[in-house]
């Protein structure tokens, strides 16, 4: 068999194999699939403080959730003539931290969805002083701890007090 025949055979095998992927943008969940007709979607509420205190470097995989019963499960039929299915995160989980798990076609995919998203930007000015901006994309932070360190030449040279101005639109200006 030639290499071209081998590549064609592998392409046929890959096309027949079920595939499943998961992504979330805000509250929109998207399942990309091939050769999967239905899936089970499980939702696990997460207590981030507890998770961090028991395992501070946990990833978003569902391994540690596999021994816990999901808070909610639902089955979805997927169209044979499509490769993607979108649905809204259930209303009760749109303001909570939740692990979304999708099982179908012998595959399991999971993704942690957080109720808040914090974006930060640091801009350096002359003589080592700088500006720090923090903004919240969605959700609210009831309280926020800010620690600033002075860094010079890649080494921390001291810790500063965090002071700034709350801008009222979910952002904080420090500088």
C-alpha positions in Angstrom: 0.0 0.0 0.0 1.2 3.4 -0.9 1.4 6.3 1.6 -1.5 8.0 -0.2 -3.6 4.9 0.4 -2.6 4.8 4.0 -3.5 8.5 4.4 -6.9 7.9 2.8 -7.6 4.9 5.1 -6.7 6.9 8.2 -9.0 9.8 7.0 -11.9 7.3 6.6 -11.3 5.9 10.1 -11.1 9.4 11.6 -14.3 10.4 9.9 -16.1 7.4 11.4 -14.9 8.0 14.9 -17.1 10.0 17.3 -15.8 13.4 18.4 -17.0 15.8 21.0 -15.8 19.2 22.2 -17.2 21.8 24.5 -16.8 25.6 24.8 -18.6 28.3 26.7 -18.8 32.0 25.9 -20.7 33.9 28.6 -23.8 31.9 29.1 -23.8 30.3 25.6 -22.6 26.6 25.6 -21.5 25.1 22.3 -21.0 21.4 21.7 -19.1 20.6 18.5 -19.6 17.0 17.5 -19.3 14.3 14.9 -21.0 10.9 14.9 -22.8 11.6 18.2 -26.6 11.5 18.3 -27.3 12.5 21.9 -25.5 13.6 25.0 -26.0 13.9 28.7 -25.2 17.3 30.1 -24.3 17.4 33.8 -24.0 20.5 36.0 -21.9 20.5 39.2 -22.0 23.6 41.4 -18.6 24.5 42.6 -17.6 26.1 45.9 -14.3 27.8 44.8 -13.2 28.6 48.3 -13.5 24.9 49.4 -12.0 23.7 46.2 -9.0 26.0 46.5 -8.5 25.2 50.2 -8.4 21.4 49.5 -6.5 21.5 46.2 -5.2 24.9 45.2 -3.9 23.8 41.8 -7.0 21.9 40.6 -7.7 22.1 36.8 -11.0 22.4 35.2 -11.2 18.7 34.4 -14.1 16.7 36.0 -11.9 14.0 37.5 -12.6 15.0 41.1 -16.3 15.5 40.4 -16.8 11.9 39.1 -17.7 10.7 42.5 -20.3 13.4 43.1 -23.8 13.4 41.9 -24.5 16.3 39.5 -26.8 19.0 40.7 -28.7 18.8 37.4 -28.6 16.5 34.4 -30.4 16.7 31.0 -30.3 14.8 27.8 -30.0 16.5 24.4 -30.7 15.1 21.0 -28.2 16.3 18.4 -29.1 16.8 14.7 -27.5 14.3 12.3 -27.0 16.9 9.7 -25.2 19.4 11.9 -21.7 19.6 13.6 -22.6 22.0 16.3 -25.3 22.6 18.9 -25.8 25.7 21.0 -27.8 26.2 24.2 -28.0 28.6 27.1 -26.5 27.7 30.4 -29.6 27.1 32.7 -30.7 30.4 34.3 -30.0 29.0 37.8 -26.3 28.5 36.9 -25.7 31.8 35.0 -24.6 33.6 38.2 -22.8 30.6 39.8 -19.5 28.8 39.4 -20.4 25.5 37.7 -18.6 22.6 36.0 -20.4 21.6 32.8 -19.8 18.0 31.7 -21.0 16.6 28.4 -21.0 12.8 27.8 -21.8 11.1 24.5 -20.4 8.8 21.8 -18.1 7.2 24.4 -16.5 10.6 25.0 -16.6 12.9 28.1 -15.7 16.6 28.0 -15.9 19.1 30.9 -15.3 22.8 31.4 -15.4 25.1 34.4 -17.6 28.1 34.0 -17.1 31.0 36.5 -19.7 33.6 37.5 -17.1 36.4 37.3 -14.3 37.3 35.1 -11.6 39.6 36.2 -9.3 41.3 33.6 -6.2 43.2 34.7 -3.8 45.5 32.8 -0.5 46.9 34.1 1.2 49.7 32.3 4.7 50.8 33.4 5.6 54.5 33.4 9.0 56.1 33.9 11.2 55.5 37.0 9.5 52.2 37.9 6.1 53.6 38.9 3.1 52.2 37.2 -0.6 52.0 36.7 -2.9 49.1 37.4 -6.4 48.7 36.0 -8.8 45.9 37.0 -12.2 45.4 35.4 -15.0 42.9 35.8 -16.5 41.5 32.6 -19.6 40.0 34.1 -20.9 39.3 37.6 -20.0 41.2 40.7 -17.2 40.9 43.3 -18.7 41.6 46.7 -15.2 42.2 48.1 -11.8 42.2 46.5 -8.2 41.8 47.9 -5.5 43.6 46.1 -1.8 43.1 46.7 0.8 45.1 44.8 4.5 44.4 44.8 7.3 46.6 43.6 9.4 44.7 41.0 12.7 45.9 39.8 14.9 43.8 37.5 12.7 40.7 37.9 12.9 40.7 41.7 10.3 41.8 44.2 11.7 44.8 46.1 8.8 45.5 48.4 5.1 45.3 49.0 2.9 48.4 48.5 -0.5 49.3 49.9 -3.3 49.1 47.4 -5.1 52.4 46.9 -7.2 53.6 44.1 -10.5 54.8 42.8 -13.5 52.6 42.3 -15.0 53.8 39.0 -18.5 52.4 39.6 -18.7 50.5 36.4 -17.0 47.3 37.7 -13.5 48.7 37.4 -10.9 50.0 39.8 -8.1 52.4 38.8 -4.8 52.1 40.8 -1.9 54.3 40.2 
